[in-house]
C-alpha cells in the first residue's frame, strides 16, 4: 500500500514513523512535511489546504490511502475532493469536521446525542459574553468558536481577562462559547471511526500551558504521556458508550457520517465524565506518545476506517512500556516565535536508548542545517518500563538538544509519576 500523509508537524511525523514500520505499507510520502520527515520519507511542497493540489498529488503518486493530519485541510474540504475522486482518505468531510471547526456545532450535536458535557452559552457580542460570564462565575472558560490551533481558549479567574479574550474574538469577526469550568484531571482519547464503527486508542494526557505548574498562556501542547494508570476501571468503555457511539449515530442521522479520528477531550469530574471538546483529527502532542506504543500495524486500521470496514470488536496490541514526550518550543512561543536558529544535538538525542525525536516546526537551510521554523519545534519521546523511566529517557533527550532561546517544561507527567493525580469518587 502507498500512503500519502498530509501535514507539516509533529503529529504527522509520528504518523509517518508508524506507517513506515507497517510491513503492509510499501511507500510513504508526506506533503508538505518538515526537516525531520524529509529525512525519513519523500516530501512534496504543496499547499495542504488546497483540495485540488492534494488531489493532483495523490493521483500523481497513485496513493492508495491519504491520511489528513491537521484540522485546517479538513475544514477546507480536502477529504471531500479525495472522496469524490474515489481515493480512500482517512479524515472527515468538511461538514463532519465541523465537530472541531465550530464549537457551537459540536455543542449542538452533543445536546442532541445526550453526550455529557459542560453547560455553555454562545455569545456574539460583549453584553452576551458578560452575561454568560456572570451566569457561570469563576473560573471563566472562554473559547473561540472557530479553529485556533489549541490556543483559542482562555481559562482564568480574572473576569476582565475573560471579557477581553471574548472581545478579541468578536473583533476578528467570530463568536465565542462560554462554558462552566470542569473540575478534575483531563484526558485525551482518540477514537478511530468509519462512520458507524469505532475503535479506541490508548488514553493520554497533555499539558497546554507554556510553563511549569500549568502556568502561563495556553499553547498547542507542551508534552504528553500514555497510558494513564490512574484512570478509573472501564473508563474507555464508558467513553465509547456515552460519548463516541452516540456522537457517531447523531452525525450519521444528520447525513454527515464521521470518518477519521474523533478526538475526545475529556474531564474526569466529581459528576463523572464530561466532554471538554471534540477535535476531528489526531491531537498533537498526544499522538507522539500514543503511536510510540502501538504495535498493531497502523496502515491497516486507517485503511479499514477509510473504507467503512472497521470491526468494533478489534483489539489493538500495545507495548507494555510507557511513553512520555516533551515539546521543545521556540523562544517567545506562543506569542511570536523567534525563527531561524540552528538546532544542535539531534543525532545525539536520537542515539539514546528508548529515545526518538519527532520534528514539528523545523526546516533545512541552504547548508543543510536543521533550523527553527515554527513555534513548537520538536517533541522528544522517551519509552520506559514505567513512567519514571520514560520521563528520564525523554528528558535525557531534551538535554542533548539546544538552540538559542529554546524552552520546554520540566514537569511533564511529574504529578502522575508521584501519584498526585486525584480522581474524585463518583459513587457519592
Backbone torsions as a table, in degrees:
resi	resn	phi	psi	omega
1	UNK	NA	136.1	176.6
2	UNK	-103.5	126.7	-173.8
3	UNK	-121.7	136.4	173.9
4	UNK	-112.2	123.7	178.1
5	UNK	-103.6	130.4	-178.7
6	UNK	-104.2	124.4	176.3
7	UNK	141.9	162.7	-173.3
8	UNK	-113.2	2.5	-163.3
9	UNK	-113.2	-166.4	-179.7
10	UNK	-65.9	-37.7	176.2
11	UNK	-57.9	-46.5	-179.3
12	UNK	-66.3	-35.8	177.0
13	UNK	-63.0	-40.4	178.5
14	UNK	-65.3	-39.9	178.1
15	UNK	-65.9	-44.2	177.6
16	UNK	-59.0	-44.1	-179.6
17	UNK	-61.7	-44.5	-179.7
18	UNK	-66.9	-41.3	178.9
19	UNK	-66.1	-36.1	179.9
20	UNK	-66.2	-24.1	178.7
21	UNK	-87.7	-5.0	-178.5
22	UNK	-81.8	119.3	-176.8
23	UNK	-64.8	-17.2	-179.0
24	UNK	-90.8	-5.8	178.1
25	UNK	-100.4	117.5	-174.7
26	UNK	-94.8	-19.3	-175.7
27	UNK	-154.1	132.8	177.7
28	UNK	-125.2	133.7	173.3
29	UNK	-124.1	159.7	178.7
30	UNK	-141.3	141.7	177.8
31	UNK	-140.8	124.6	-2.3
32	UNK	-85.3	-17.3	-178.6
33	UNK	76.6	-166.0	177.2
34	UNK	-151.0	-173.2	-174.6
35	UNK	-63.5	-36.9	180.0
36	UNK	-72.3	-43.6	178.1
37	UNK	-62.1	-37.7	-179.2
38	UNK	-64.8	-22.2	176.1
39	UNK	-77.2	-18.1	-175.0
40	UNK	-104.4	-38.3	-177.0
41	UNK	-141.9	172.4	177.2
42	UNK	-75.4	131.5	178.6
43	UNK	-112.0	159.0	-176.4
44	UNK	-134.9	126.0	-174.5
45	UNK	-87.7	83.4	176.7
46	UNK	-122.8	169.1	174.5
47	UNK	-81.5	108.5	-174.9
48	UNK	-67.2	-15.2	-179.9
49	UNK	-96.0	7.3	179.4
50	UNK	-102.9	102.8	-177.5
51	UNK	-53.9	-40.1	-178.4
52	UNK	-65.3	-40.1	179.8
53	UNK	-66.7	-41.3	178.7
54	UNK	-65.4	-43.2	179.2
55	UNK	-62.5	-43.6	179.5
56	UNK	-60.3	-42.8	-179.9
57	UNK	-67.5	-42.1	179.7
58	UNK	-60.4	-40.2	177.6
59	UNK	-67.9	-42.6	-179.8
60	UNK	-60.0	-39.0	-178.1
61	UNK	-86.5	-5.4	-174.3
62	UNK	55.1	44.8	-177.4
63	UNK	-66.4	134.9	178.4
64	UNK	-96.9	-8.6	174.2
65	UNK	-157.0	134.8	173.8
66	UNK	-115.6	128.8	179.0
67	UNK	-111.3	116.1	-179.2
68	UNK	-94.6	118.7	-175.8
69	UNK	-83.5	-61.7	-171.8
70	UNK	-80.6	167.4	-178.9
71	UNK	-75.6	-35.7	-173.8
72	UNK	-61.1	-45.5	177.2
73	UNK	-62.0	-33.7	178.0
74	UNK	-65.6	-45.1	179.0
75	UNK	-65.4	-23.8	179.5
76	UNK	-84.4	-6.7	177.0
77	UNK	90.7	22.1	179.4
78	UNK	-61.2	-42.2	-179.4
79	UNK	-63.1	-37.9	-179.5
80	UNK	-59.1	-44.2	-178.8
81	UNK	-63.2	-40.3	-179.5
82	UNK	-69.5	-42.5	179.4
83	UNK	-61.1	-43.8	-180.0
84	UNK	-61.5	-30.8	-180.0
85	UNK	-87.0	-1.0	178.1
86	UNK	80.9	19.0	179.1
87	UNK	-99.7	122.8	-180.0
88	UNK	-58.0	130.5	-178.4
89	UNK	-133.0	134.3	175.3
90	UNK	-97.4	104.3	-176.4
91	UNK	153.6	144.9	-175.3
92	UNK	-76.0	160.5	172.6
93	UNK	-66.2	168.2	178.2
94	UNK	-58.3	-41.1	-179.9
95	UNK	-65.1	-43.6	-179.4
96	UNK	-71.7	-30.4	-179.9
97	UNK	-68.7	-7.0	174.3
98	UNK	-59.6	-20.2	175.6
99	UNK	-55.5	-28.4	174.1
100	UNK	-104.2	-39.3	-172.7
101	UNK	-67.0	-24.1	178.0
102	UNK	-135.0	112.1	178.8
103	UNK	-67.2	-30.8	176.8
104	UNK	-65.3	-41.4	176.3
105	UNK	-61.1	-45.0	-179.8
106	UNK	-60.9	-41.1	178.4
107	UNK	-63.2	-38.1	178.7
108	UNK	-64.3	-43.3	178.0
109	UNK	-63.3	-45.2	-179.4
110	UNK	-62.9	-38.7	178.4
111	UNK	-63.2	-44.7	-179.4
112	UNK	-66.3	-34.1	-177.7
113	UNK	-90.0	-0.9	-178.7
114	UNK	58.1	41.5	176.0
115	UNK	-85.7	130.5	-178.8
116	UNK	-68.0	123.8	-179.4
117	UNK	-150.9	176.0	179.0
118	UNK	-71.4	144.1	171.4
119	UNK	-64.0	146.7	-173.6
120	UNK	-151.9	155.3	171.1
121	UNK	-126.5	140.9	171.8
122	UNK	-93.8	128.7	-179.5
123	UNK	-118.7	138.8	-179.2
124	UNK	-115.1	-5.6	178.9
125	UNK	-152.9	174.6	-174.5
126	UNK	-60.5	-43.9	-177.0
127	UNK	-63.4	-42.9	178.4
128	UNK	-64.9	-39.3	178.8
129	UNK	-65.0	-45.8	-179.4
130	UNK	-60.3	-42.0	179.1
131	UNK	-63.6	-42.6	179.9
132	UNK	-66.1	-40.7	177.8
133	UNK	-60.0	-41.1	-179.2
134	UNK	-70.9	-32.7	178.0
135	UNK	-62.5	-44.5	-175.3
136	UNK	-88.2	-33.1	-177.4
137	UNK	76.0	175.8	-178.0
138	UNK	-79.7	154.9	-7.7
139	UNK	-65.7	144.0	-177.2
140	UNK	-91.8	138.6	178.0
141	UNK	-122.8	113.9	-177.9
142	UNK	-123.9	123.1	-176.1
143	UNK	-121.5	130.8	169.8
144	UNK	-61.4	130.5	-175.6
145	UNK	-66.5	-25.4	-176.5
146	UNK	-96.8	-167.3	179.4
147	UNK	-72.8	132.9	-179.1
148	UNK	-140.6	17.6	176.3
149	UNK	54.3	37.4	176.9
150	UNK	79.8	1.6	-174.5
151	UNK	-117.2	12.4	-177.8
152	UNK	-94.8	13.3	-176.5
153	UNK	-114.1	133.6	172.5
154	UNK	-120.0	127.5	173.9
155	UNK	-119.8	116.2	-172.2
156	UNK	-153.6	155.4	172.4
157	UNK	-93.5	-1.6	-179.0
158	UNK	-94.2	108.4	-176.9
159	UNK	-61.4	-38.1	179.4
160	UNK	-62.6	-41.6	178.5
161	UNK	-64.2	-41.2	179.0
162	UNK	-62.7	-44.8	-179.4
163	UNK	-67.3	-36.7	178.1
164	UNK	-62.2	-41.5	178.7
165	UNK	-64.6	-42.4	178.4
166	UNK	-60.2	-44.4	-178.6
167	UNK	-65.8	-34.0	176.8
168	UNK	-64.5	-38.4	177.3
169	UNK	-67.0	-41.2	177.8
170	UNK	-62.7	-41.8	-178.6
171	UNK	-62.9	-28.2	179.0
172	UNK	-86.3	4.4	177.3
173	UNK	91.2	12.7	-176.5
174	UNK	-107.6	-176.0	172.9
175	UNK	-122.4	171.2	179.4
176	UNK	-129.8	154.2	171.2
177	UNK	-110.3	123.1	179.6
178	UNK	-109.4	126.1	-170.8
179	UNK	-122.2	161.6	167.3
180	UNK	-68.6	148.7	177.5
181	UNK	-77.9	133.0	178.6
182	UNK	-101.1	124.2	176.9
183	UNK	-80.5	168.1	175.1
184	UNK	96.3	158.9	-179.2
185	UNK	-66.0	151.9	-179.1
186	UNK	-99.5	149.1	-178.6
187	UNK	-136.4	140.5	172.5
188	UNK	-108.5	125.5	176.1
189	UNK	-125.7	121.2	176.4
190	UNK	-90.9	130.7	179.0
191	UNK	-122.0	118.8	178.1
192	UNK	-79.1	125.2	-172.9
193	UNK	-126.9	147.9	174.9
194	UNK	-120.4	18.3	-178.1
195	UNK	104.8	-38.6	178.3
196	UNK	-121.8	-39.9	-172.6
197	UNK	-108.3	161.9	-174.3
198	UNK	-151.3	145.1	177.1
199	UNK	-132.8	123.4	-178.7
200	UNK	-82.6	148.4	169.9
201	UNK	-94.9	-173.6	-178.4
202	UNK	-78.5	133.8	179.1
203	UNK	-61.0	153.2	178.5
204	UNK	-140.6	167.3	172.5
205	UNK	-131.4	134.8	178.0
206	UNK	-117.0	176.2	-172.7
207	UNK	-131.9	110.3	-170.8
208	UNK	-84.8	-32.8	-174.0
209	UNK	-75.3	150.8	-174.4
210	UNK	-71.9	-31.4	-172.3
211	UNK	-111.6	164.0	176.0
212	UNK	-53.9	157.6	178.9
213	UNK	61.3	26.7	178.1
214	UNK	54.9	47.6	177.8
215	UNK	-111.8	160.2	178.4
216	UNK	88.0	-179.2	-175.9
217	UNK	-70.7	160.2	175.3
218	UNK	-68.1	148.1	175.7
219	UNK	-126.3	-173.6	171.8
220	UNK	-75.4	-8.8	-179.3
221	UNK	129.3	126.8	-175.0
222	UNK	-107.0	7.6	178.4
223	UNK	157.6	167.6	-178.3
224	UNK	-161.4	166.9	174.3
225	UNK	-150.4	159.2	-180.0
226	UNK	-161.1	143.6	1.3
227	UNK	-81.8	-179.4	-179.4
228	UNK	-112.5	99.6	-174.5
229	UNK	-69.5	-17.8	-175.0
230	UNK	-88.3	-2.7	-178.4
231	UNK	-68.2	147.7	175.9
232	UNK	-61.3	153.6	177.9
233	UNK	-61.7	142.9	178.7
234	UNK	65.3	21.3	179.7
235	UNK	-59.1	-49.1	-176.7
236	UNK	-62.8	-43.2	179.6
237	UNK	-59.6	-40.5	179.7
238	UNK	-65.8	-40.6	178.4
239	UNK	-63.8	-41.2	179.3
240	UNK	-63.0	-44.3	-176.1
241	UNK	-72.0	-37.6	-172.2
242	UNK	-100.3	-19.0	-174.8
243	UNK	-120.6	-61.6	-170.6
244	UNK	-65.5	-55.8	-176.5
245	UNK	-65.9	-42.2	175.4
246	UNK	-59.6	-37.3	178.7
247	UNK	-66.9	-43.7	177.9
248	UNK	-60.8	-42.7	-179.9
249	UNK	-64.2	-40.0	179.7
250	UNK	-67.7	-40.4	178.9
251	UNK	-65.2	-40.4	177.7
252	UNK	-64.5	-41.4	179.0
253	UNK	-59.7	-33.6	-179.2
254	UNK	-81.7	-2.3	-179.4
255	UNK	82.4	15.1	178.9
256	UNK	-128.3	66.1	-178.2
257	UNK	-56.7	144.0	-174.4
258	UNK	-100.4	119.0	175.3
259	UNK	-120.7	128.8	-178.8
260	UNK	134.1	-148.2	178.2
261	UNK	-100.4	119.2	168.2
262	UNK	-91.0	107.1	-179.8
263	UNK	-86.6	113.6	179.2
264	UNK	-99.0	107.8	173.3
265	UNK	-90.0	117.9	-167.0
266	UNK	-126.2	152.2	169.4
267	UNK	-117.5	135.2	177.3
268	UNK	-97.1	92.8	-171.5
269	UNK	-98.7	173.8	177.6
270	UNK	-68.0	-17.1	176.7
271	UNK	-97.6	7.0	179.3
272	UNK	107.4	-167.8	-178.8
273	UNK	-70.7	134.6	174.6
274	UNK	-133.5	137.3	177.0
275	UNK	-79.1	124.9	173.0
276	UNK	-83.1	-45.8	-179.4
277	UNK	-163.1	159.5	168.1
278	UNK	-108.5	142.8	164.7
279	UNK	-120.3	161.3	-173.9
280	UNK	-107.7	25.4	-176.9
281	UNK	-163.8	172.5	174.9
282	UNK	-58.2	141.0	176.7
283	UNK	-84.1	153.0	179.4
284	UNK	-126.4	119.2	23.1
285	UNK	-104.1	13.4	-178.4
286	UNK	-62.8	-35.5	-178.4
287	UNK	-56.2	-38.5	-178.1
288	UNK	-61.4	-36.6	178.8
289	UNK	-80.3	-44.1	-175.9
290	UNK	-64.2	-50.5	-176.9
291	UNK	-69.6	-20.1	176.9
292	UNK	-64.9	-20.9	-177.5
293	UNK	-104.0	-10.4	-175.4
294	UNK	-74.3	124.2	179.0
295	UNK	-100.1	-27.1	176.0
296	UNK	-65.3	132.9	-179.9
297	UNK	-55.7	128.3	-173.5
298	UNK	-72.2	-38.0	-174.2
299	UNK	-57.4	-42.5	-179.0
300	UNK	-63.9	-39.2	179.4
301	UNK	-64.4	-47.1	-176.7
302	UNK	-68.0	-37.6	178.6
303	UNK	-67.2	-41.2	178.1
304	UNK	-60.6	-41.3	178.0
305	UNK	-64.4	-44.0	-178.7
306	UNK	-62.4	-31.0	-177.4
307	UNK	-96.3	3.7	-179.2
308	UNK	72.0	32.8	-174.1
309	UNK	-123.2	26.5	177.8
310	UNK	-69.1	150.4	174.5
311	UNK	-109.4	116.6	-179.1
312	UNK	-54.2	-31.2	-173.1
313	UNK	-87.3	-0.3	-176.8
314	UNK	-61.6	131.9	177.9
315	UNK	-106.4	116.5	-180.0
316	UNK	-79.1	151.7	-178.9
317	UNK	-100.4	126.4	-176.4
318	UNK	-120.6	145.9	172.0
319	UNK	-65.1	142.5	176.3
320	UNK	-71.8	-9.6	-178.1
321	UNK	-73.7	163.8	173.8
322	UNK	-101.0	144.8	177.2
323	UNK	-119.7	135.6	174.7
324	UNK	-128.4	132.2	171.8
325	UNK	-123.3	140.6	-178.5
326	UNK	-119.0	123.3	-179.8
327	UNK	-83.7	134.7	170.1
328	UNK	-107.4	122.5	-173.6
329	UNK	-110.8	164.2	179.8
330	UNK	-75.2	157.4	174.1
331	UNK	-56.2	136.6	176.6
332	UNK	74.3	6.4	170.7
333	UNK	-70.7	139.6	11.5
334	UNK	-96.0	11.6	-178.9
335	UNK	-76.7	-90.0	178.7
336	UNK	-123.9	92.2	-174.7
337	UNK	-58.9	141.1	176.6
338	UNK	-85.6	122.2	-174.9
339	UNK	-111.5	164.5	172.9
340	UNK	104.7	-14.2	-178.1
341	UNK	-68.9	143.3	176.8
342	UNK	-80.4	133.3	-178.1
343	UNK	-94.2	131.4	177.2
344	UNK	-117.1	158.0	173.4
345	UNK	91.1	5.1	-177.1
346	UNK	-65.0	-44.1	-179.8
347	UNK	-64.4	-40.7	179.6
348	UNK	-63.7	-40.6	179.4
349	UNK	-66.1	-45.7	-179.7
350	UNK	-65.7	-22.3	-179.3
351	UNK	-79.4	-13.1	-179.2
352	UNK	-71.8	145.4	179.3
353	UNK	-65.3	130.8	177.1
354	UNK	76.9	13.9	-176.3
355	UNK	-124.5	136.2	167.2
356	UNK	-143.2	150.4	-173.9
357	UNK	-110.4	124.6	176.8
358	UNK	-100.5	127.7	-179.0
359	UNK	-86.1	146.6	174.6
360	UNK	-129.7	-85.9	-179.5
361	UNK	-87.6	68.2	178.4
362	UNK	-129.7	154.8	171.5
363	UNK	-149.8	177.0	179.5
364	UNK	-111.0	138.4	176.7
365	UNK	-87.7	-175.5	-175.2
366	UNK	-63.1	-26.0	179.6
367	UNK	-89.3	-1.1	-179.8
368	UNK	89.3	5.4	176.9
369	UNK	-74.8	146.2	173.7
370	UNK	-82.8	126.5	-176.2
371	UNK	-125.8	161.8	177.8
372	UNK	-73.4	127.3	179.7
373	UNK	-135.3	9.6	-179.7
374	UNK	-154.0	-174.9	-178.0
375	UNK	-78.5	-60.0	172.1
376	UNK	-89.7	118.6	-166.4
377	UNK	-98.0	-47.5	-176.4
378	UNK	-140.9	157.2	166.8
379	UNK	-127.2	118.9	-179.5
380	UNK	-94.3	117.1	-175.3
381	UNK	-101.0	129.4	175.8
382	UNK	-118.2	134.8	175.9
383	UNK	-111.7	138.6	179.1
384	UNK	-155.0	167.3	-177.2
385	UNK	-69.7	-19.2	174.2
386	UNK	-148.8	-179.7	-174.6
387	UNK	-64.8	-39.1	179.6
388	UNK	-62.3	-42.8	-179.5
389	UNK	-68.3	-38.6	179.5
390	UNK	-67.3	-40.9	177.3
391	UNK	-63.4	-42.3	-179.6
392	UNK	-60.8	-42.8	-179.9
393	UNK	-65.4	-46.6	-178.0
394	UNK	-61.4	-45.0	-177.2
395	UNK	-74.6	-23.7	171.8
396	UNK	-65.6	-38.2	176.5
397	UNK	-67.3	-41.5	177.9
398	UNK	-58.7	-39.6	-176.6
399	UNK	-64.6	-23.0	-178.9
400	UNK	-82.0	-18.2	-171.0
401	UNK	-103.6	139.3	179.6
402	UNK	-154.6	153.6	164.5
403	UNK	-162.8	163.1	-178.5
404	UNK	-61.2	123.1	176.3
405	UNK	88.1	1.0	179.6
406	UNK	-59.1	140.6	179.2
407	UNK	-138.5	144.4	176.4
408	UNK	-153.0	157.8	176.1
409	UNK	-80.6	151.2	-179.9
410	UNK	-102.8	-0.8	-170.9
411	UNK	-120.8	24.1	178.3
412	UNK	-63.3	123.6	178.9
413	UNK	67.1	10.8	-177.2
414	UNK	-67.2	-43.7	179.6
415	UNK	-62.0	-38.7	177.9
416	UNK	-65.6	-41.1	177.7
417	UNK	-60.5	-37.3	-179.1
418	UNK	-83.4	-2.3	-178.7
419	UNK	71.8	29.4	-173.7
420	UNK	-98.6	2.8	178.2
421	UNK	-86.4	123.3	-175.7
422	UNK	-111.4	126.7	174.8
423	UNK	-104.1	126.8	-176.0
424	UNK	-63.3	146.5	176.2
425	UNK	-70.4	111.0	-175.4
426	UNK	-88.7	1.6	-179.6
427	UNK	-85.7	-11.2	-176.7
428	UNK	-79.9	NA	NA
